[in-house]
Every structure is written in structure tokens, then in C-alpha cells.
Amino acid sequence: MSQQSIIQALSVDRVRADVERITTQIPSRLAGSENGRRMAEYSRDALLAAGVPAEVQETPGLVSFPGKGELQVLAPQEIAIEANTLGHSVPTLPEGITGELMDVASGAFEEYEGRDATGKITLSELSYHPARHEKQRIAALKGSIGCVMMNWGHPENTAVPFGSVKPAWGNPTPEAMRDEMPTLPCIGIARTAGLALREMLKAGPVRVRMRAHVENGWRPVQITVGEIRAPKGEDFVVVGGHQDSWPGPQATDNAAGNAVIMELARVFAQHRDKLRRGLVFGFWTAHETGTMVGSSWFVDRNWDRLRQHAVAYLQIDQPGCIGTSRWGTSSNVELRRFHQAVEAQVLNGMPNSWRRAVKTGDSSFFGLGVPMLAGNMGYTEAELKATALATLGWWHHSLENTLDKLDWSLMAVHLRVYAAWLWELCTAPVLPFEFVSVADQFVERLGALEGAGAPVGLGGALERAREFRAAAQRLDAAAEHWRARYAGGLEDEGPAEALNACLKRLSRLLVPLASTAKGTYGHDPYGYTPQGSMIPALYDVPRLPKLEGEARWLLETKLVRERNRVADALDDARGLIDVTLRQLG
């Protein structure tokens, strides 16, 4: 049995058949709706038919059912513009809200510098820099009274987008309900309409009225979970993607991903006797209208087992988009060497790229400390520039997301890569992780912050990062030595068990530091600006020298504590490696 045997057993035709059934028989799979339940049952039945034990699990979820929005230009001329209310928008009173329109481009913090948004309605454009959720949060902080968000795509794109603006990740806590829920009415409009408004603003002030119509509340929502257990051992890889969707077929988002997961489950179930680690398949819900309710609930309610035995998380969302031509992977860096080696074998010279995984999509596993990877075909830089960074296609989150937006030859590429990744993760005697690259990221980031962070003692944290790097070199060398021994036929499982326990524990310590601001036991808001940086908890260090008085003392107190958290974890990581290497002898 080999990786190639698994790849050859995969069927694109089966994937296509599932996508066609989902999009035609269960369109508009909104979380909390009857079709949302039907989709969960479809996923369960597909897994059961493949011989994978599966069940539908239900939880209350805070979800949104947005209706049509309204936008009227009042001056300099009267124009009516089609709009959709965005999920979890604050509804307006029947008369709506009226104000001067202000173009804030991407909607990021820097777009407001030297400008006053107080009492204004902002016009921003769809991108994930920042995400809609963060655009809303920033606009509210800057005093805006409402948000109009234009779609991405080519300048002629008339598709009116759906979307959500709820920053709170998953079901909110009392604190998140108070501090992280939307506070503004928000609507989405076509790119053509947004560009026309932008041209009007160049000529002078534009006054608009907007109305938002939405029902927000708690509903029963469903996820589907199935599992292939390995013959020996309790460790497993989680494979997941959301099964809820906006109105319409939503073929790429995420009927395609659901069908791919079903096919991977079918093939791996046939070869479960060859697996050292099992597979858990998660079909999440309330991704779109609840901001990751399903995946975060799964993590919270399965914490003990995930903490002990989950080795990695593969997210599958929107594979096979038409017109894409290059492969791109995002991952936690301990996985990078492994997956790039696989890609070199499977992609046959196709252009590919890598970026550090950040908390987008259903990446609810970062606080837990489970490294993740996600990979899709993508567009060229020239294509992205021509479509206002439409990374997921101009049709994304609109009624135009139909079957013709999928390329089945590209779907075969996705299947091959995912299967090859999973085969290695599930069968390698020693997990294919390496931590020198992780240490390098800590050393580089702390080194860049050391000057501004001198008052909070970042120099000491940097020294611990360097000590961790030296230990990681020894660990990676030992792991390579034992990998070679197992490749040569070694049957003693003891060294592999010791190494794997260490590698998992290192991720538990370091992924929350590298990838979250809140740390292990909470979730950062979706699209949170510091998330784009390594060690998000230290994002504000460069501001420290620019502050005086109370503002300086408050931030310094916070950053000292975050520095201590980083230093302790790096020290613990070094100590863990030392203990493991002594154990190996």
C-alpha cells in the first residue's frame, strides 16, 4: 500500500456527483434553517455509506438571517442602489440612517489617519485586508454610524454580495457579547455601484440613506462528525470544512469542499488498516452567519481528546475554482517542510507559494495548539490586481456561485494533494514536523521588536528564543535520525512515541503564541488586525516609544505580561526538548 495507491483510488466523478446533488437539492444551506439540517444529514449519510461511523451533533448557535438592504443617494442626485444586509448587522429603524458618505478604501486603520469619520457612513471595498468583520469594528471605533461595503471583482461586476460582520468568534461569551458584537448597520452593494459612488465622491460630498433588515438570534445548528480510527494508537488528524452557505447554489463555497471531504473519507476508510493515526472528519456550520460557531463549539466540547491526540488540522474550503493556475498553501511553519516536499512530488512543477497560516476560515484550533494547513489553487498577481483582490472569485458570496465556477480537472489536483498530505500525516512513524523554522520566526520577530520593546524586557525573551532554536536544531537532527532508522525497518515504537509526544507538545506551547492574541483559552475576533503579524500579543510594541503618560503606562503593563508569557513558553519548549533528548539517549 502506498500514497500513489490512495491517489489512484480517488474519483473526481464522485465529487462532481455530490456537488451537483448538494447544489440542486439543498441550495441556500443557512445555519439554523431546515436546509442547514438537511445538509448535515446528507454529510452524515455520505460518511455512513463509505463505512465511516458518523453522527449529526446539534448546539444552539447565535446566527443571522439578513434580508435585502436599501441604499439611496440623496445628493447630489437621487439614485436607488440594490443592496444586501450583511449578517449580524444592527438593524435600522424603518426610516433608516442618513449621513455623509466617506470612502475609506480597504477600511483598515491607516485609511482613517488624519480624517474624521464621526457621524459618517463609510464606503469600503471587499477584501480580507481586513475582513468585513474588522472593517465594521474599525469603523465603529472611528465614530462611523454605518457601513456600505462594495463587492470585489472586475469593474463590471454587478453581483450583490452576502457576508457577515460579526467579529466575535463562535458563540459569544458574556464579555464577547458586550465587547465584540457588531454595533453598526452594514450593507453590501455591487462593485459597479461602489465604483460609481467613489466617482461621485471625487466631485464633492455625497449624502446617502441606508436601511438594514436582519433577524439575529439563537437557533439550533448542526455539525456532522465522522471518524476512521487507526488500528493502533489514539492520535488522529482532523479534516474539516464548513457545510453551511449563503442563498443560492454556492457551488465553490463550500459544496465542493464538502464533496472532497466525503471522497477522502471513502478512500481512506478502505485502507484504515494501514493507518498509524486516525482521521476525524468535521462538517462545520454557522461559519457564514455565526462566525465559526460549529468548529469552535467542536473544539470547546472535545478539548481533552483534541489536546492529547490531535496532531494536525486540514481545512478544505473552496477547492477547484475556475480560472486558477497556481497552488498556494498556508500552514503553521512546523508543517512547511513536510507539505512542500509532498507538493514537489504531486504538483509536477506547477507554480506554488506559501504563507504563514493566520486565523481565518474555520481555524478554531490555534488556541488548542494544533497546527493547521490549507491549500487551494489561486489566481496570478495580475488577475488579482484586475479584480480588486478577488482571491475566491468575483462570484464569491453571491447568487452567481453556480456549478460553472468549478473546474473538475483542477479538483483532481486538490484531491491528489490533500490525499498525499493525509497519507504522510497518518502513516509516518515520526510526525513530519520540524521546529528550527518555528524558532527562526520567533527570533526574527522578537529581534525586530527588541529596540522598541526594551522597556518591557524583550531582550530576555529574544535570548530564550535563541536558546530554543539551538535546542530545536538538536531535536530536528534526532527526529531525522530516527526517521531513517524506521525507514530501515526498526520496529521498536518507543523512540517514535517519545518524539511524537514532544512534537505535539511543542505545538501546544507555541502555536497559541505565534498565531493568537488571546492565547489558549479564548478566540481572537475574526479578522483582528494584529492577527496578520507573528506573535499577535506583541503587535503594539512599536507604539510604545510614541506614547506618554497614562497611555504609555497602561500599554507597558500589558506588554510586560505578554512578554512574560512568550518567554515562559519558549523556556518550557527548550526544557521539553532537553528532557526528550535525554530520554532517547
ABEGO torsion letter per residue (X at the ends): XBAAAAAAABBAAAAAAAAAAAAAABBGBBBGBAAAAAAAAAAAAAAAAAGBBBBBBBBBBBBBBBBBBBBBBAOABBBBBBBBBBBGBBBBBAAEBBBBBBBAEAGBAAAABGBBABGBBBBBBBBAOBBAAAAAAAAAAAGBABBBBBBBEBAABABBBBEBABABBEBBBAAAAAAABBABBBBBBBAAAAAAAAAAAAAEBBBBBBBBBBBBEBBBBBBBBBBBBBABEABBBBBBBBABBBBEAGAAOAAAAAAAAAAAAAAAAAAAAABABBBBBBBBBGAAAAGGAAAAAAAAAAAAAAAAABABBBBBBGBGBBGBABBBBBBBAAAAAAAAAAAAAAAGGBBBBBBBBBBBEABAAAAAGBBBBBBBBBBBAAAAAAAGGBAAEAABGBAABBAAABBAAAAAAAAAAAAAAAAAAAABABBBBBAAAAAAAAAAAAAAAAAAAAAAGAAAAAAAAAAAAAAAAAAAAAAAAAAAAAAAGBABAAAAAAAAAAAAAAAAAAAAAAABAAEAABBBBBGBAAAABBGAAAAAAAAAAABBEAAAAAAAAAAAAAAAAAAAAAAAAAAAAAAAAAAAX
